[in-house]
Amino acid sequence: MPKSRSKRKQFQHQPPPKPKPKTSAPWVGWLFFGLMGAGVGLILAFYVAWQGEGPWLFVGLGLILAAFVVATQWH
């Protein structure tokens, strides 16, 4: 007598292995904090102390923007 399909042993497939999480180089974090600190320090030094003369506010904001761009690449 043939065996029914429900009685047959079902093989369980092993799920694929989980991919390892990406890690960034250590210098990415240092670059982020360095750019952020330089931008804030530049704004504080030239905008507050010298009453905002020159383009230093925009240079500081550019450094902060660059820090945020680096932060998007940090894993």
Buried (B, 14 or more C-beta within 10 A) or exposed (E): EEEEEEEEEEEEEEEEEEEEEEEEEEEBEEBBEBBBEBBBEBBEEBBEEEEEEEEBBEBBBBBBEBBEEBBEEEE
